Structure formats: C-alpha cells, structure tokens
Amino acid sequence: MSKTTVIIPNYNGMKYIKNCIDSLLIQTLPSDIIIVDNASTDGSIKFLKDNYDGELTCSNGAKIHSTVLCLDSNTGFSNAVNKGIELAGSEYVFLLNNDTVCRKDCIEKLENAMNHKKKAFSVQALMVSLNNPNIVDDSGDYYSAIGWAFTDGKDKPAEGFSKRKAITSSCAGAAIYRKSVFDKIGGFDVAHFCYLEDVDVGIRAKVFGYVNLLEPEAVVLHAGSATSGSRYNEFKQKLTAGNNIYLIYKNFPALMVILNLPLIILGIIIKAAFFAKKGLGKAYFEGLSQGFGKIIKNRDKKVRFKTDNLKNYLTLQIELWINTIKRFVK
C-alpha cells in the first residue's frame, strides 16, 4: 500500500478532472486515489466510473487503486473530504482540487517534507496559475489578529518561493495531511460547507501543538474558482464572511477573542466597505448573520481551553500579530 492516498472532491468538474487524475498517473511516487463526487450533474459520475474506478496503471508500470465514491447530494467540500479521509488506509492523505494538475514529483516532495517534520500536520504544495505557471495562485494561508485569512504569494512570481516555511494553515486544494492527527483534533467541519474549512482545521492543529508548512518544490497548477465561478461572488462572500465569524468563536478562547476584538471589528468595517463597492455588501452582511447562526447551532464544536495548550495559544497569538503586520507591510 502506498504511504499517501490522494483525495479529490468533485462537483461538476468534467472540464478539468481528466487532466487532474492523469497528472497523478505520472507521479514519481504513485499513490492510490479516492474521488468523492458531490452529486455532479455534468456527466462527471459516468466518466469517472467508466475510466477511473478500479485498478489503474501508472506511466512507470506501477499499479494503483482508484475508488469513485458518489454522494447522493452536494454536501460541500468538508463532508466530501471527510468521507475520503475515513476511507483511506494510508499514513498520509493528499487533498487535491479537481481543477489542478500536479507536477510529476509533487507527491514525492510533499511526503519528504512530512517525513522530515514529525510534528507537521500538513504540508501545502505551491499552487501556481494553470494559465501562467510563473505566477503564484496560493502559497499557504496566514491568519491575522484583524480576522483576515490571506496568502502572501497571490499573483507574485513563483521564482520568489524556494524555501520551505511555516504557515498558519495549508490550502486544502493541494495539501498533504497526517491522517492520525484528525483522530485527535477532529476532521474538517461540515458547518463550513466550503471556504475557510482548511484555515479552521489548520488553526485547530496549531492549538494542539502541530505545525503547517509550505513546500515550494512541490508544485500544483490550479485553474482557480472553477466551482464558484470567480474570485468575488455572492455565494463565496456569504460563506466566507459567516465561516470567519464561526472560526473565531470556535478556535479562540474568550480572552483571545476579547484581546483581538477591536482589530476584528476594524477588519469587518474595512471588508464591508470593500464589498459594498463591488456590489456585494448585502451578501457580506447576510454572511455575518449566518455566521452567528452557525455559532448558535454548533456550540458543542468549540475547542475547549486546556492549560496544556497554553503555550500553543500564546505562540498563536504572537503569530496573529505578526501576520497583521505582514498583511499590510509589503
């Protein structure tokens, strides 16, 4: 059995899914594949069942097993990947968006990084633009005291990223995870449906003393927004705004929330003004309201404060302040 299982959540990804899977069949380190389909209606299910369900032969002659798991409805990213993680029997799971293409040594580079750092929960590949591989799409997520998650590499030259580094959380569009840690901290939160679920689980892992890394030598080409349609849209802004409020409540103890509250409020005001200019102000405020609704419905999911994790919280708080400076000082 391979050390890593690739998990691809799919929803109406017919345009991209073949290139994505075929890039896995030429890997220097072949790995089993689990495709979890969220009730696609574009012909994806039949195509996947006909071509990628069962034993597959890689370019180097290695045999791998590919499983197509079809869900009855669109349950969102979080539930889909959780189903795949539960099904995987490997030490690592590599979560991969359906609109990606992996460079041939991607899995090998990610595994090497995980093997090197035993306290690593996740290692993200450097995501570059599918249309222009010289430009970064995502270089790892940072979370700040102002309540914003951001990536420091968006639209920057890929050549500027050459060293492995610590990040707040990995973008689950192209990241490898240590499967055993999910048993300790819990899986991806289905209350998120999609967006910021990877930041949530990454912060949760840090609370328990794990680290998340970017491995720029592992490269994944990414189309971007293939499911939601664009960088800014009503669907995305509603979910992101609500999930962010929920994330803050869920992962930070009351003292941390109070300490960061002035900056969090400032962040909300700035974003409200920004999205209002784009005609998405109503969606943003509806999202905030939905976020408070998620808090009420999911109080039992709050990460309980433990004195054993005090050092981890202090380290995380310092990181939030540093990331706030990083966000505004280029």
Residue pairs with C-beta under 8 A, 6 or more apart in sequence:
1 32
1 89
1 90
2 29
2 30
2 31
2 32
2 64
2 90
3 31
3 90
3 91
3 92
3 111
4 29
4 31
4 32
4 90
4 91
4 92
4 93
4 94
4 107
4 110
4 111
4 176
5 31
5 32
5 33
5 34
5 84
5 88
5 89
5 90
5 92
5 93
5 94
6 24
6 31
6 32
6 33
6 34
6 93
6 94
6 96
6 107
7 33
7 34
7 35
7 36
7 81
7 84
7 85
7 88
7 93
7 94
7 95
7 96
8 17
8 20
8 21
8 33
8 34
8 35
8 36
8 84
8 96
8 97
8 98
9 36
9 38
9 77
9 80
9 81
9 84
9 95
9 97
9 98
10 17
10 35
10 36
10 37
10 38
10 40
10 44
10 48
10 98
11 37
11 38
11 39
11 40
11 44
11 74
11 80
11 98
11 227
12 40
12 41
12 42
12 44
12 227
13 20
13 40
13 42
13 44
13 98
13 99
13 226
13 227
14 40
14 42
14 43
14 44
14 47
15 99
15 226
16 98
16 99
16 100
16 223
16 226
17 35
17 44
17 47
17 48
17 98
18 47
18 51
19 101
20 96
20 97
20 98
20 99
20 100
20 101
20 102
21 33
21 35
21 52
21 66
23 100
23 101
23 102
23 103
23 104
24 30
24 31
24 33
24 102
24 107
25 56
25 57
25 58
25 59
25 64
26 58
26 59
26 104
27 58
27 102
27 104
27 105
27 106
27 107
27 108
28 60
28 104
28 105
28 107
28 108
29 105
29 107
29 108
29 111
30 58
30 60
30 62
30 64
31 64
31 90
31 94
31 107
32 64
32 65
32 66
32 67
32 88
32 90
33 52
33 56
33 64
33 65
33 66
33 67
34 66
34 67
34 69
34 84
34 87
34 88
35 48
35 52
35 66
35 67
35 68
35 69
36 69
36 71
36 80
36 81
36 83
36 84
37 44
37 45
37 48
37 68
37 69
37 70
37 71
38 71
38 73
38 74
38 75
38 76
38 80
39 70
39 71
39 72
39 73
39 74
45 68
45 70
48 68
49 68
52 66
52 68
53 66
53 67
53 68
54 65
54 66
55 63
55 64
55 65
55 66
56 63
56 64
56 65
56 66
57 63
58 64
67 87
69 83
69 84
69 87
71 79
71 80
71 83
75 190
76 190
76 192
76 193
76 194
77 172
77 188
77 192
77 193
77 194
77 197
78 187
78 188
78 189
78 190
78 191
78 192
78 193
78 194
78 197
79 188
79 190
81 95
81 172
81 187
81 188
82 187
82 188
82 190
84 93
84 95
85 93
85 177
85 179
85 182
85 187
88 179
90 179
91 178
91 179
91 180
92 110
92 111
92 114
92 176
92 177
92 178
92 179
93 176
93 177
93 179
94 107
94 110
94 175
94 176
94 177
95 172
95 173
95 174
95 175
95 176
95 177
96 102
96 173
96 174
96 220
97 173
97 174
97 222
97 226
98 226
99 130
99 222
99 223
99 224
99 226
99 227
100 127
100 130
100 173
100 174
100 220
100 221
100 222
100 223
101 130
101 220
101 221
102 125
102 174
102 219
102 220
102 221
103 218
103 219
103 220
103 221
105 217
105 218
106 125
106 218
106 219
106 220
107 176
107 218
109 125
109 215
109 217
109 218
110 123
110 125
110 175
110 176
110 215
110 218
111 176
112 215
113 120
113 123
113 164
113 176
113 213
113 215
113 218
114 120
114 123
114 176
114 178
117 123
117 211
117 213
119 209
119 210
119 211
120 178
120 210
120 211
120 212
120 213
121 177
121 178
121 181
121 185
121 202
121 205
121 210
121 211
121 212
122 169
122 170
122 175
122 176
122 177
122 178
122 202
122 205
122 212
122 213
123 170
123 175
123 176
123 212
123 213
123 214
123 215
123 218
124 138
124 139
124 140
124 167
124 170
124 171
124 174
124 175
124 212
124 213
124 214
124 215
125 174
125 175
125 176
125 215
125 218
125 219
125 220
126 136
126 139
126 153
126 158
126 161
126 214
126 215
126 216
126 217
126 218
126 219
126 220
127 136
127 137
127 138
127 139
127 171
127 173
127 174
127 220
127 221
127 222
128 134
128 135
128 136
128 137
128 158
128 219
128 220
128 221
128 222
129 135
129 136
129 137
129 221
129 222
129 224
130 221
130 222
130 223
130 224
131 223
133 158
133 219
133 221
134 157
134 158
134 159
135 155
135 156
135 157
135 158
136 151
136 153
136 154
136 155
136 156
136 157
136 158
136 160
136 161
137 154
137 222
137 224
138 151
138 153
138 154
138 171
138 173
138 174
138 222
139 151
139 152
139 153
139 154
139 156
139 161
139 167
139 214
139 216
140 151
140 152
140 153
140 165
140 167
140 168
140 169
140 170
140 171
140 212
140 213
140 214
141 149
141 150
141 151
141 167
141 168
141 169
141 170
141 171
141 198
141 199
141 202
142 149
142 150
142 151
142 152
142 167
142 168
142 323
142 326
142 327
143 149
143 168
143 169
143 199
143 203
143 319
143 320
143 323
144 150
144 267
144 320
144 323
144 324
144 326
144 327
145 260
145 263
145 264
145 317
145 320
145 321
145 323
145 324
146 263
146 264
146 266
146 267
146 324
146 327
147 244
147 248
147 260
147 263
147 264
147 267
147 268
148 267
148 271
148 327
149 168
149 169
149 196
149 199
149 244
150 323
150 327
151 171
152 326
153 160
153 161
158 219
161 214
161 216
162 216
162 217
163 216
164 213
164 214
164 215
164 216
164 217
165 213
165 214
166 211
166 212
166 213
166 214
167 202
167 212
167 213
167 214
168 199
168 202
168 203
168 206
168 212
168 319
168 323
169 198
169 199
169 200
169 201
169 202
169 203
169 205
169 206
169 212
170 177
170 198
170 202
170 212
170 213
170 214
171 198
172 188
172 197
172 198
172 201
173 198
173 220
173 222
174 220
174 222
175 198
178 210
181 205
181 208
181 210
184 208
185 201
185 204
185 205
185 207
185 208
185 210
186 201
186 204
186 301
187 201
188 197
188 198
188 200
188 201
189 197
189 200
189 201
189 250
189 298
189 301
191 246
191 294
191 297
191 298
191 301
192 200
192 239
192 243
192 246
192 247
193 239
193 243
194 239
195 236
195 239
195 240
195 243
196 240
196 243
196 244
196 247
197 243
199 247
200 243
200 247
200 250
200 251
202 212
203 247
203 251
203 316
204 251
204 303
205 211
205 212
206 212
206 312
206 315
206 316
207 251
207 303
207 309
207 312
207 313
207 316
208 309
208 312
209 309
209 312
224 231
225 231
225 236
228 235
228 236
229 235
230 236
232 275
232 278
232 280
233 280
234 280
234 283
237 275
237 280
237 283
237 284
237 287
238 283
238 284
238 286
238 287
238 290
239 287
240 287
241 271
241 283
241 284
241 285
241 286
241 287
241 288
241 290
241 291
242 287
242 288
242 289
242 290
242 291
242 293
242 294
243 291
243 294
244 291
245 288
245 291
245 292
245 294
245 295
246 291
246 294
246 295
246 298
248 257
248 260
248 264
249 257
249 295
249 302
250 295
250 298
250 301
250 302
250 303
251 303
252 260
253 305
253 313
256 313
256 317
257 264
259 317
260 320
263 324
268 288
271 284
272 281
272 284
272 285
275 281
275 283
275 284
276 284
305 313
